[in-house]
Amino acid sequence: MRASRRLAALTGTAVLGIALTACQDQASGQIVARNDVRPVETISNPSVHGCHRFREGVTRVNNYTQSNLLLYATPDCTVPPGGASIYLTMQSSDEVVPAYGPWRSFSIAPE
């Protein structure tokens, strides 16, 4: 029975280690925000929690992280009536549609 307890303890420790490693608090990589071709802001390893504001409204976002983003035209990551958020997949970029106006904030999309 002793070998079984040791094996169970080792297995439990390994599972806990894998679970803790999988819980990340940051999106690995960079988000580059621009107004047309002018760089506005580069954000490295943003937190996966909460809303992130751009310094100013931006017209292009390059997502060089390992996470998907939600882009918003509001500074508080809300969707106004008749508006929408834009889903930007990891390792991609998108330009704002003129009807939406510039993006002012983003959040990390839940997985």
Secondary structure, 3 states (H helix, E strand, C coil): CHHHHHHHHHHHHHHHHHHHHHCCCECCEEEEEEECCEEEEEEECCECCCCEEEEEEECEEEEEECCCEEEECCCCCCCCCCCCCEEECCCEEEECCCCCCCEEEEEECCC
